[in-house]
């Protein structure tokens, strides 16, 4: 087995095991929750990520492979219309069968078949198999983040306030909000995809991250850290959610319809603010980055401060000189915390995904690949907005400078936060 194949096999085992490790300490009932149509039961995530490998690798490339269960193609297809019909997303919590035990057996069987396929180095399709395998691993890491955000939303609906992680969160102070200035000018953004024959987990990028292209940036300034809870509390207490002048029309309509008064999961008790977290129901740490805000709330806060959000090209230009690590997923911390650093550009990676004011659209020269895998990103390039930087739920090794996440402006259940910018 060559070095690339050995690395891919190692990462395959590591990432597949991590998905199951995220479920440790949970009961079967916890794995079957679906609090709203945008979330999915953890059991479904475990099955769907397995379906991906079976559908796009084993069925087309593994000679004599027999599907584990023909009906799973319908049950665990998410949105790939080229593959076939999908079980209705809002009803995934109704799937009491297959059981969790059966889903884990499905995972084990597919894992064994994939590893057997990797043992055939002479297969003429090996470069395409590797490419799809690495895509599948990054796809599973995306679902690992969704497993945490979906679980958090579901547990938050329970009056018993279940605790997922019993570790104590660190707290510390934070200084004022400062800005760094950038000249802008001609720059290059995005990433070109690697030759499938040479792809490794570390060289991968999604197709929506490229092609690399030139862009012009006017002079701008960016805040040295994300907006924290204490600063957002000032907006709340100044009547920000009651003042339409700070809001876009769609945002103000959402405030009225959904009766938003503060970020998702927050409650006020007297003069104090508390929030449901994966570590339990805790008092809000004023120094930690504010999270679980929609784009509408981020834009309103920026307007209230007389500022704006970053454009994604600005964010990438600033982040290009910063190592892509930070407060990403780690075993003892599933909630954003404050940064103890006193200066410099902080928390670009990890803690919270940072809303940008850039629409999720194709880069110049973008072409989705042919077939069902072309549906992975390209079909969503409408009516959504870009977020950058990863969050406390993002697996380490998954984030990079060019990574483009995307959600609808009203979405709040992700670990989404705010970094401010201004024109110079």
TORKOL-4160 file (C-alpha; in steps of 0.2 Angstrom, whole numbers, padded with zeros to 4 digits, m for minus):
424
<pt num="1" X="0000" Y="0000" Z="0000"/>
<pt num="2" X="0007" Y="0017" Z="m0005"/>
<pt num="3" X="0009" Y="0032" Z="0007"/>
<pt num="4" X="m0006" Y="0041" Z="0001"/>
<pt num="5" X="m0017" Y="0025" Z="0003"/>
<pt num="6" X="m0011" Y="0022" Z="0020"/>
<pt num="7" X="m0015" Y="0040" Z="0025"/>
<pt num="8" X="m0032" Y="0039" Z="0018"/>
<pt num="9" X="m0035" Y="0022" Z="0027"/>
<pt num="10" X="m0029" Y="0029" Z="0044"/>
<pt num="11" X="m0040" Y="0045" Z="0042"/>
<pt num="12" X="m0055" Y="0034" Z="0037"/>
<pt num="13" X="m0054" Y="0024" Z="0053"/>
<pt num="14" X="m0051" Y="0039" Z="0064"/>
<pt num="15" X="m0066" Y="0049" Z="0057"/>
<pt num="16" X="m0078" Y="0035" Z="0056"/>
<pt num="17" X="m0074" Y="0031" Z="0074"/>
<pt num="18" X="m0076" Y="0049" Z="0080"/>
<pt num="19" X="m0094" Y="0050" Z="0074"/>
<pt num="20" X="m0098" Y="0036" Z="0085"/>
<pt num="21" X="m0088" Y="0043" Z="0099"/>
<pt num="22" X="m0099" Y="0059" Z="0099"/>
<pt num="23" X="m0113" Y="0048" Z="0104"/>
<pt num="24" X="m0104" Y="0041" Z="0120"/>
<pt num="25" X="m0114" Y="0044" Z="0136"/>
<pt num="26" X="m0130" Y="0046" Z="0126"/>
<pt num="27" X="m0145" Y="0035" Z="0127"/>
<pt num="28" X="m0154" Y="0027" Z="0113"/>
<pt num="29" X="m0168" Y="0040" Z="0115"/>
<pt num="30" X="m0156" Y="0054" Z="0113"/>
<pt num="31" X="m0151" Y="0047" Z="0096"/>
<pt num="32" X="m0168" Y="0048" Z="0089"/>
<pt num="33" X="m0173" Y="0066" Z="0093"/>
<pt num="34" X="m0178" Y="0079" Z="0079"/>
<pt num="35" X="m0183" Y="0095" Z="0086"/>
<pt num="36" X="m0187" Y="0104" Z="0070"/>
<pt num="37" X="m0186" Y="0100" Z="0051"/>
<pt num="38" X="m0169" Y="0108" Z="0050"/>
<pt num="39" X="m0161" Y="0096" Z="0062"/>
<pt num="40" X="m0159" Y="0077" Z="0060"/>
<pt num="41" X="m0158" Y="0063" Z="0073"/>
<pt num="42" X="m0140" Y="0057" Z="0077"/>
<pt num="43" X="m0145" Y="0040" Z="0072"/>
<pt num="44" X="m0149" Y="0047" Z="0055"/>
<pt num="45" X="m0133" Y="0056" Z="0053"/>
<pt num="46" X="m0124" Y="0040" Z="0057"/>
<pt num="47" X="m0133" Y="0031" Z="0044"/>
<pt num="48" X="m0133" Y="0044" Z="0031"/>
<pt num="49" X="m0114" Y="0046" Z="0031"/>
<pt num="50" X="m0113" Y="0027" Z="0029"/>
<pt num="51" X="m0125" Y="0028" Z="0014"/>
<pt num="52" X="m0113" Y="0041" Z="0006"/>
<pt num="53" X="m0099" Y="0028" Z="0006"/>
<pt num="54" X="m0110" Y="0014" Z="0000"/>
<pt num="55" X="m0119" Y="0024" Z="m0014"/>
<pt num="56" X="m0104" Y="0033" Z="m0021"/>
<pt num="57" X="m0090" Y="0021" Z="m0018"/>
<pt num="58" X="m0095" Y="0003" Z="m0015"/>
<pt num="59" X="m0110" Y="0002" Z="m0027"/>
<pt num="60" X="m0100" Y="0009" Z="m0042"/>
<pt num="61" X="m0083" Y="0002" Z="m0039"/>
<pt num="62" X="m0083" Y="m0013" Z="m0027"/>
<pt num="63" X="m0086" Y="m0029" Z="m0038"/>
<pt num="64" X="m0099" Y="m0041" Z="m0032"/>
<pt num="65" X="m0104" Y="m0029" Z="m0018"/>
<pt num="66" X="m0122" Y="m0032" Z="m0012"/>
<pt num="67" X="m0131" Y="m0017" Z="m0004"/>
<pt num="68" X="m0133" Y="m0019" Z="0015"/>
<pt num="69" X="m0152" Y="m0015" Z="0013"/>
<pt num="70" X="m0159" Y="m0009" Z="m0003"/>
<pt num="71" X="m0172" Y="0002" Z="0006"/>
<pt num="72" X="m0158" Y="0012" Z="0014"/>
<pt num="73" X="m0155" Y="0021" Z="m0002"/>
<pt num="74" X="m0172" Y="0029" Z="0000"/>
<pt num="75" X="m0172" Y="0031" Z="0019"/>
<pt num="76" X="m0154" Y="0039" Z="0021"/>
<pt num="77" X="m0153" Y="0049" Z="0005"/>
<pt num="78" X="m0153" Y="0068" Z="0010"/>
<pt num="79" X="m0155" Y="0078" Z="m0006"/>
<pt num="80" X="m0147" Y="0069" Z="m0021"/>
<pt num="81" X="m0161" Y="0069" Z="m0034"/>
<pt num="82" X="m0150" Y="0060" Z="m0046"/>
<pt num="83" X="m0149" Y="0045" Z="m0035"/>
<pt num="84" X="m0167" Y="0044" Z="m0032"/>
<pt num="85" X="m0181" Y="0049" Z="m0020"/>
<pt num="86" X="m0179" Y="0054" Z="m0002"/>
<pt num="87" X="m0188" Y="0050" Z="0014"/>
<pt num="88" X="m0196" Y="0067" Z="0020"/>
<pt num="89" X="m0184" Y="0076" Z="0030"/>
<pt num="90" X="m0196" Y="0083" Z="0043"/>
<pt num="91" X="m0201" Y="0065" Z="0047"/>
<pt num="92" X="m0184" Y="0057" Z="0051"/>
<pt num="93" X="m0188" Y="0056" Z="0069"/>
<pt num="94" X="m0202" Y="0043" Z="0064"/>
<pt num="95" X="m0189" Y="0030" Z="0059"/>
<pt num="96" X="m0189" Y="0019" Z="0074"/>
<pt num="97" X="m0183" Y="0006" Z="0062"/>
<pt num="98" X="m0169" Y="0003" Z="0058"/>
<pt num="99" X="m0164" Y="0003" Z="0076"/>
<pt num="100" X="m0148" Y="0011" Z="0083"/>
<pt num="101" X="m0140" Y="m0007" Z="0084"/>
<pt num="102" X="m0144" Y="m0010" Z="0066"/>
<pt num="103" X="m0137" Y="0007" Z="0060"/>
<pt num="104" X="m0121" Y="0003" Z="0069"/>
<pt num="105" X="m0120" Y="m0014" Z="0061"/>
<pt num="106" X="m0123" Y="m0005" Z="0044"/>
<pt num="107" X="m0108" Y="0006" Z="0048"/>
<pt num="108" X="m0097" Y="m0009" Z="0052"/>
<pt num="109" X="m0102" Y="m0018" Z="0036"/>
<pt num="110" X="m0099" Y="m0003" Z="0025"/>
<pt num="111" X="m0082" Y="0001" Z="0034"/>
<pt num="112" X="m0076" Y="m0017" Z="0031"/>
<pt num="113" X="m0081" Y="m0017" Z="0013"/>
<pt num="114" X="m0073" Y="0000" Z="0010"/>
<pt num="115" X="m0056" Y="m0005" Z="0018"/>
<pt num="116" X="m0057" Y="m0021" Z="0007"/>
<pt num="117" X="m0058" Y="m0010" Z="m0008"/>
<pt num="118" X="m0043" Y="0000" Z="m0003"/>
<pt num="119" X="m0033" Y="m0016" Z="m0002"/>
<pt num="120" X="m0035" Y="m0018" Z="m0021"/>
<pt num="121" X="m0022" Y="m0005" Z="m0027"/>
<pt num="122" X="m0022" Y="m0011" Z="m0045"/>
<pt num="123" X="m0040" Y="m0005" Z="m0048"/>
<pt num="124" X="m0040" Y="0006" Z="m0063"/>
<pt num="125" X="m0052" Y="0018" Z="m0054"/>
<pt num="126" X="m0041" Y="0020" Z="m0039"/>
<pt num="127" X="m0039" Y="0039" Z="m0041"/>
<pt num="128" X="m0057" Y="0042" Z="m0042"/>
<pt num="129" X="m0060" Y="0030" Z="m0027"/>
<pt num="130" X="m0048" Y="0040" Z="m0017"/>
<pt num="131" X="m0056" Y="0057" Z="m0022"/>
<pt num="132" X="m0073" Y="0051" Z="m0017"/>
<pt num="133" X="m0067" Y="0043" Z="m0001"/>
<pt num="134" X="m0059" Y="0059" Z="0004"/>
<pt num="135" X="m0074" Y="0069" Z="m0001"/>
<pt num="136" X="m0084" Y="0057" Z="0010"/>
<pt num="137" X="m0073" Y="0059" Z="0025"/>
<pt num="138" X="m0075" Y="0078" Z="0024"/>
<pt num="139" X="m0094" Y="0076" Z="0022"/>
<pt num="140" X="m0094" Y="0065" Z="0037"/>
<pt num="141" X="m0084" Y="0079" Z="0047"/>
<pt num="142" X="m0098" Y="0091" Z="0042"/>
<pt num="143" X="m0111" Y="0080" Z="0049"/>
<pt num="144" X="m0101" Y="0078" Z="0065"/>
<pt num="145" X="m0103" Y="0096" Z="0068"/>
<pt num="146" X="m0121" Y="0095" Z="0063"/>
<pt num="147" X="m0123" Y="0081" Z="0076"/>
<pt num="148" X="m0118" Y="0093" Z="0090"/>
<pt num="149" X="m0128" Y="0107" Z="0084"/>
<pt num="150" X="m0143" Y="0097" Z="0081"/>
<pt num="151" X="m0142" Y="0088" Z="0097"/>
<pt num="152" X="m0140" Y="0104" Z="0106"/>
<pt num="153" X="m0156" Y="0111" Z="0099"/>
<pt num="154" X="m0166" Y="0095" Z="0103"/>
<pt num="155" X="m0159" Y="0094" Z="0121"/>
<pt num="156" X="m0164" Y="0113" Z="0123"/>
<pt num="157" X="m0182" Y="0109" Z="0121"/>
<pt num="158" X="m0182" Y="0097" Z="0137"/>
<pt num="159" X="m0187" Y="0106" Z="0153"/>
<pt num="160" X="m0175" Y="0094" Z="0162"/>
<pt num="161" X="m0160" Y="0104" Z="0154"/>
<pt num="162" X="m0150" Y="0088" Z="0150"/>
<pt num="163" X="m0131" Y="0090" Z="0151"/>
<pt num="164" X="m0121" Y="0082" Z="0136"/>
<pt num="165" X="m0103" Y="0087" Z="0143"/>
<pt num="166" X="m0100" Y="0089" Z="0161"/>
<pt num="167" X="m0083" Y="0098" Z="0159"/>
<pt num="168" X="m0082" Y="0115" Z="0167"/>
<pt num="169" X="m0079" Y="0129" Z="0155"/>
<pt num="170" X="m0065" Y="0142" Z="0157"/>
<pt num="171" X="m0069" Y="0160" Z="0159"/>
<pt num="172" X="m0058" Y="0175" Z="0158"/>
<pt num="173" X="m0059" Y="0194" Z="0154"/>
<pt num="174" X="m0058" Y="0203" Z="0138"/>
<pt num="175" X="m0052" Y="0220" Z="0133"/>
<pt num="176" X="m0061" Y="0232" Z="0122"/>
<pt num="177" X="m0065" Y="0230" Z="0103"/>
<pt num="178" X="m0050" Y="0235" Z="0093"/>
<pt num="179" X="m0048" Y="0235" Z="0074"/>
<pt num="180" X="m0033" Y="0232" Z="0062"/>
<pt num="181" X="m0032" Y="0241" Z="0045"/>
<pt num="182" X="m0028" Y="0233" Z="0029"/>
<pt num="183" X="m0023" Y="0242" Z="0012"/>
<pt num="184" X="m0033" Y="0230" Z="0001"/>
<pt num="185" X="m0028" Y="0230" Z="m0017"/>
<pt num="186" X="m0026" Y="0216" Z="m0029"/>
<pt num="187" X="m0026" Y="0198" Z="m0021"/>
<pt num="188" X="m0030" Y="0180" Z="m0025"/>
<pt num="189" X="m0044" Y="0171" Z="m0016"/>
<pt num="190" X="m0050" Y="0153" Z="m0017"/>
<pt num="191" X="m0041" Y="0136" Z="m0020"/>
<pt num="192" X="m0038" Y="0125" Z="m0035"/>
<pt num="193" X="m0043" Y="0107" Z="m0033"/>
<pt num="194" X="m0029" Y="0094" Z="m0032"/>
<pt num="195" X="m0027" Y="0081" Z="m0045"/>
<pt num="196" X="m0037" Y="0066" Z="m0039"/>
<pt num="197" X="m0022" Y="0054" Z="m0041"/>
<pt num="198" X="m0013" Y="0064" Z="m0028"/>
<pt num="199" X="m0027" Y="0069" Z="m0016"/>
<pt num="200" X="m0025" Y="0067" Z="0003"/>
<pt num="201" X="m0036" Y="0072" Z="0017"/>
<pt num="202" X="m0024" Y="0087" Z="0020"/>
<pt num="203" X="m0024" Y="0093" Z="0002"/>
<pt num="204" X="m0043" Y="0092" Z="0000"/>
<pt num="205" X="m0055" Y="0107" Z="m0004"/>
<pt num="206" X="m0073" Y="0107" Z="m0009"/>
<pt num="207" X="m0077" Y="0112" Z="m0026"/>
<pt num="208" X="m0086" Y="0128" Z="m0020"/>
<pt num="209" X="m0069" Y="0134" Z="m0014"/>
<pt num="210" X="m0062" Y="0137" Z="m0031"/>
<pt num="211" X="m0056" Y="0140" Z="m0044"/>
<pt num="212" X="m0043" Y="0152" Z="m0037"/>
<pt num="213" X="m0045" Y="0169" Z="m0044"/>
<pt num="214" X="m0040" Y="0187" Z="m0043"/>
<pt num="215" X="m0051" Y="0200" Z="m0033"/>
<pt num="216" X="m0049" Y="0218" Z="m0029"/>
<pt num="217" X="m0052" Y="0224" Z="m0011"/>
<pt num="218" X="m0054" Y="0242" Z="m0006"/>
<pt num="219" X="m0045" Y="0248" Z="0010"/>
<pt num="220" X="m0054" Y="0241" Z="0026"/>
<pt num="221" X="m0052" Y="0237" Z="0044"/>
<pt num="222" X="m0058" Y="0222" Z="0054"/>
<pt num="223" X="m0061" Y="0219" Z="0072"/>
<pt num="224" X="m0047" Y="0209" Z="0081"/>
<pt num="225" X="m0059" Y="0197" Z="0089"/>
<pt num="226" X="m0077" Y="0192" Z="0087"/>
<pt num="227" X="m0091" Y="0202" Z="0096"/>
<pt num="228" X="m0093" Y="0195" Z="0114"/>
<pt num="229" X="m0109" Y="0192" Z="0124"/>
<pt num="230" X="m0106" Y="0208" Z="0135"/>
<pt num="231" X="m0106" Y="0219" Z="0119"/>
<pt num="232" X="m0122" Y="0210" Z="0113"/>
<pt num="233" X="m0130" Y="0212" Z="0129"/>
<pt num="234" X="m0128" Y="0231" Z="0127"/>
<pt num="235" X="m0138" Y="0230" Z="0111"/>
<pt num="236" X="m0151" Y="0220" Z="0119"/>
<pt num="237" X="m0153" Y="0232" Z="0134"/>
<pt num="238" X="m0153" Y="0247" Z="0122"/>
<pt num="239" X="m0169" Y="0240" Z="0114"/>
<pt num="240" X="m0160" Y="0233" Z="0099"/>
<pt num="241" X="m0174" Y="0220" Z="0096"/>
<pt num="242" X="m0187" Y="0234" Z="0098"/>
<pt num="243" X="m0180" Y="0246" Z="0086"/>
<pt num="244" X="m0184" Y="0243" Z="0067"/>
<pt num="245" X="m0171" Y="0256" Z="0061"/>
<pt num="246" X="m0157" Y="0244" Z="0064"/>
<pt num="247" X="m0165" Y="0229" Z="0054"/>
<pt num="248" X="m0167" Y="0224" Z="0036"/>
<pt num="249" X="m0185" Y="0222" Z="0031"/>
<pt num="250" X="m0184" Y="0203" Z="0031"/>
<pt num="251" X="m0174" Y="0203" Z="0048"/>
<pt num="252" X="m0187" Y="0214" Z="0056"/>
<pt num="253" X="m0201" Y="0203" Z="0050"/>
<pt num="254" X="m0192" Y="0188" Z="0058"/>
<pt num="255" X="m0191" Y="0197" Z="0074"/>
<pt num="256" X="m0209" Y="0201" Z="0074"/>
<pt num="257" X="m0215" Y="0183" Z="0068"/>
<pt num="258" X="m0203" Y="0173" Z="0079"/>
<pt num="259" X="m0203" Y="0185" Z="0094"/>
<pt num="260" X="m0184" Y="0186" Z="0095"/>
<pt num="261" X="m0178" Y="0196" Z="0110"/>
<pt num="262" X="m0161" Y="0189" Z="0112"/>
<pt num="263" X="m0149" Y="0176" Z="0104"/>
<pt num="264" X="m0156" Y="0158" Z="0103"/>
<pt num="265" X="m0155" Y="0148" Z="0120"/>
<pt num="266" X="m0154" Y="0164" Z="0130"/>
<pt num="267" X="m0165" Y="0168" Z="0145"/>
<pt num="268" X="m0165" Y="0183" Z="0156"/>
<pt num="269" X="m0168" Y="0181" Z="0175"/>
<pt num="270" X="m0168" Y="0197" Z="0184"/>
<pt num="271" X="m0152" Y="0207" Z="0179"/>
<pt num="272" X="m0143" Y="0191" Z="0173"/>
<pt num="273" X="m0143" Y="0182" Z="0157"/>
<pt num="274" X="m0142" Y="0163" Z="0156"/>
<pt num="275" X="m0141" Y="0151" Z="0141"/>
<pt num="276" X="m0143" Y="0133" Z="0137"/>
<pt num="277" X="m0127" Y="0125" Z="0132"/>
<pt num="278" X="m0120" Y="0107" Z="0129"/>
<pt num="279" X="m0112" Y="0109" Z="0146"/>
<pt num="280" X="m0129" Y="0113" Z="0154"/>
<pt num="281" X="m0139" Y="0129" Z="0159"/>
<pt num="282" X="m0126" Y="0142" Z="0163"/>
<pt num="283" X="m0124" Y="0160" Z="0166"/>
<pt num="284" X="m0119" Y="0169" Z="0150"/>
<pt num="285" X="m0100" Y="0173" Z="0150"/>
<pt num="286" X="m0098" Y="0192" Z="0145"/>
<pt num="287" X="m0081" Y="0189" Z="0138"/>
<pt num="288" X="m0085" Y="0174" Z="0127"/>
<pt num="289" X="m0090" Y="0177" Z="0109"/>
<pt num="290" X="m0109" Y="0179" Z="0106"/>
<pt num="291" X="m0116" Y="0164" Z="0096"/>
<pt num="292" X="m0132" Y="0157" Z="0089"/>
<pt num="293" X="m0137" Y="0173" Z="0081"/>
<pt num="294" X="m0144" Y="0174" Z="0063"/>
<pt num="295" X="m0137" Y="0185" Z="0050"/>
<pt num="296" X="m0151" Y="0197" Z="0053"/>
<pt num="297" X="m0146" Y="0199" Z="0071"/>
<pt num="298" X="m0128" Y="0201" Z="0066"/>
<pt num="299" X="m0132" Y="0215" Z="0053"/>
<pt num="300" X="m0143" Y="0224" Z="0065"/>
<pt num="301" X="m0129" Y="0224" Z="0078"/>
<pt num="302" X="m0117" Y="0230" Z="0066"/>
<pt num="303" X="m0129" Y="0244" Z="0060"/>
<pt num="304" X="m0132" Y="0249" Z="0079"/>
<pt num="305" X="m0113" Y="0251" Z="0081"/>
<pt num="306" X="m0111" Y="0261" Z="0064"/>
<pt num="307" X="m0101" Y="0247" Z="0056"/>
<pt num="308" X="m0104" Y="0232" Z="0045"/>
<pt num="309" X="m0099" Y="0214" Z="0043"/>
<pt num="310" X="m0084" Y="0207" Z="0034"/>
<pt num="311" X="m0085" Y="0203" Z="0015"/>
<pt num="312" X="m0079" Y="0185" Z="0013"/>
<pt num="313" X="m0064" Y="0191" Z="0002"/>
<pt num="314" X="m0059" Y="0202" Z="0016"/>
<pt num="315" X="m0060" Y="0188" Z="0029"/>
<pt num="316" X="m0050" Y="0177" Z="0018"/>
<pt num="317" X="m0037" Y="0190" Z="0015"/>
<pt num="318" X="m0035" Y="0193" Z="0033"/>
<pt num="319" X="m0035" Y="0175" Z="0038"/>
<pt num="320" X="m0022" Y="0169" Z="0025"/>
<pt num="321" X="m0008" Y="0173" Z="0036"/>
<pt num="322" X="m0015" Y="0165" Z="0051"/>
<pt num="323" X="m0013" Y="0146" Z="0055"/>
<pt num="324" X="m0030" Y="0137" Z="0053"/>
<pt num="325" X="m0032" Y="0131" Z="0071"/>
<pt num="326" X="m0040" Y="0138" Z="0087"/>
<pt num="327" X="m0054" Y="0133" Z="0098"/>
<pt num="328" X="m0061" Y="0119" Z="0087"/>
<pt num="329" X="m0069" Y="0103" Z="0094"/>
<pt num="330" X="m0060" Y="0096" Z="0109"/>
<pt num="331" X="m0067" Y="0083" Z="0121"/>
<pt num="332" X="m0069" Y="0095" Z="0136"/>
<pt num="333" X="m0076" Y="0110" Z="0127"/>
<pt num="334" X="m0092" Y="0112" Z="0116"/>
<pt num="335" X="m0095" Y="0130" Z="0119"/>
<pt num="336" X="m0086" Y="0146" Z="0113"/>
<pt num="337" X="m0074" Y="0153" Z="0126"/>
<pt num="338" X="m0065" Y="0170" Z="0127"/>
<pt num="339" X="m0047" Y="0171" Z="0121"/>
<pt num="340" X="m0033" Y="0175" Z="0133"/>
<pt num="341" X="m0022" Y="0184" Z="0121"/>
<pt num="342" X="m0021" Y="0203" Z="0123"/>
<pt num="343" X="m0017" Y="0208" Z="0105"/>
<pt num="344" X="m0017" Y="0203" Z="0087"/>
<pt num="345" X="m0030" Y="0195" Z="0076"/>
<pt num="346" X="m0039" Y="0183" Z="0087"/>
<pt num="347" X="m0051" Y="0169" Z="0085"/>
<pt num="348" X="m0052" Y="0169" Z="0066"/>
<pt num="349" X="m0054" Y="0150" Z="0067"/>
<pt num="350" X="m0064" Y="0141" Z="0080"/>
<pt num="351" X="m0077" Y="0146" Z="0093"/>
<pt num="352" X="m0090" Y="0153" Z="0081"/>
<pt num="353" X="m0093" Y="0153" Z="0063"/>
<pt num="354" X="m0093" Y="0172" Z="0057"/>
<pt num="355" X="m0107" Y="0178" Z="0046"/>
<pt num="356" X="m0101" Y="0188" Z="0031"/>
<pt num="357" X="m0111" Y="0200" Z="0021"/>
<pt num="358" X="m0107" Y="0190" Z="0005"/>
<pt num="359" X="m0120" Y="0180" Z="m0004"/>
<pt num="360" X="m0115" Y="0161" Z="m0007"/>
<pt num="361" X="m0113" Y="0161" Z="m0026"/>
<pt num="362" X="m0100" Y="0153" Z="m0038"/>
<pt num="363" X="m0083" Y="0160" Z="m0040"/>
<pt num="364" X="m0078" Y="0165" Z="m0058"/>
<pt num="365" X="m0075" Y="0149" Z="m0068"/>
<pt num="366" X="m0084" Y="0138" Z="m0056"/>
<pt num="367" X="m0091" Y="0122" Z="m0064"/>
<pt num="368" X="m0100" Y="0108" Z="m0053"/>
<pt num="369" X="m0094" Y="0091" Z="m0057"/>
<pt num="370" X="m0105" Y="0080" Z="m0067"/>
<pt num="371" X="m0117" Y="0067" Z="m0060"/>
<pt num="372" X="m0125" Y="0066" Z="m0042"/>
<pt num="373" X="m0109" Y="0073" Z="m0034"/>
<pt num="374" X="m0112" Y="0089" Z="m0043"/>
<pt num="375" X="m0127" Y="0092" Z="m0032"/>
<pt num="376" X="m0116" Y="0093" Z="m0016"/>
<pt num="377" X="m0113" Y="0112" Z="m0017"/>
<pt num="378" X="m0118" Y="0120" Z="m0033"/>
<pt num="379" X="m0137" Y="0117" Z="m0031"/>
<pt num="380" X="m0137" Y="0128" Z="m0015"/>
<pt num="381" X="m0129" Y="0143" Z="m0023"/>
<pt num="382" X="m0144" Y="0154" Z="m0021"/>
<pt num="383" X="m0152" Y="0164" Z="m0006"/>
<pt num="384" X="m0139" Y="0158" Z="0006"/>
<pt num="385" X="m0125" Y="0168" Z="0014"/>
<pt num="386" X="m0107" Y="0164" Z="0018"/>
<pt num="387" X="m0099" Y="0160" Z="0035"/>
<pt num="388" X="m0081" Y="0158" Z="0038"/>
<pt num="389" X="m0069" Y="0151" Z="0051"/>
<pt num="390" X="m0076" Y="0136" Z="0059"/>
<pt num="391" X="m0083" Y="0134" Z="0076"/>
<pt num="392" X="m0081" Y="0125" Z="0093"/>
<pt num="393" X="m0090" Y="0110" Z="0085"/>
<pt num="394" X="m0079" Y="0109" Z="0069"/>
<pt num="395" X="m0067" Y="0094" Z="0069"/>
<pt num="396" X="m0049" Y="0099" Z="0070"/>
<pt num="397" X="m0041" Y="0097" Z="0053"/>
<pt num="398" X="m0057" Y="0100" Z="0044"/>
<pt num="399" X="m0056" Y="0119" Z="0043"/>
<pt num="400" X="m0045" Y="0130" Z="0031"/>
<pt num="401" X="m0043" Y="0148" Z="0025"/>
<pt num="402" X="m0054" Y="0145" Z="0010"/>
<pt num="403" X="m0068" Y="0135" Z="0018"/>
<pt num="404" X="m0085" Y="0142" Z="0013"/>
<pt num="405" X="m0099" Y="0138" Z="0025"/>
<pt num="406" X="m0117" Y="0143" Z="0020"/>
<pt num="407" X="m0134" Y="0145" Z="0028"/>
<pt num="408" X="m0150" Y="0155" Z="0026"/>
<pt num="409" X="m0150" Y="0172" Z="0034"/>
<pt num="410" X="m0163" Y="0167" Z="0048"/>
<pt num="411" X="m0154" Y="0151" Z="0054"/>
<pt num="412" X="m0148" Y="0152" Z="0072"/>
<pt num="413" X="m0145" Y="0135" Z="0078"/>
<pt num="414" X="m0127" Y="0134" Z="0072"/>
<pt num="415" X="m0113" Y="0141" Z="0082"/>
<pt num="416" X="m0114" Y="0157" Z="0072"/>
<pt num="417" X="m0106" Y="0174" Z="0078"/>
<pt num="418" X="m0101" Y="0191" Z="0072"/>
<pt num="419" X="m0085" Y="0200" Z="0067"/>
<pt num="420" X="m0086" Y="0218" Z="0063"/>
<pt num="421" X="m0078" Y="0228" Z="0049"/>
<pt num="422" X="m0078" Y="0245" Z="0041"/>
<pt num="423" X="m0072" Y="0254" Z="0026"/>
<pt num="424" X="m0057" Y="0266" Z="0026"/>
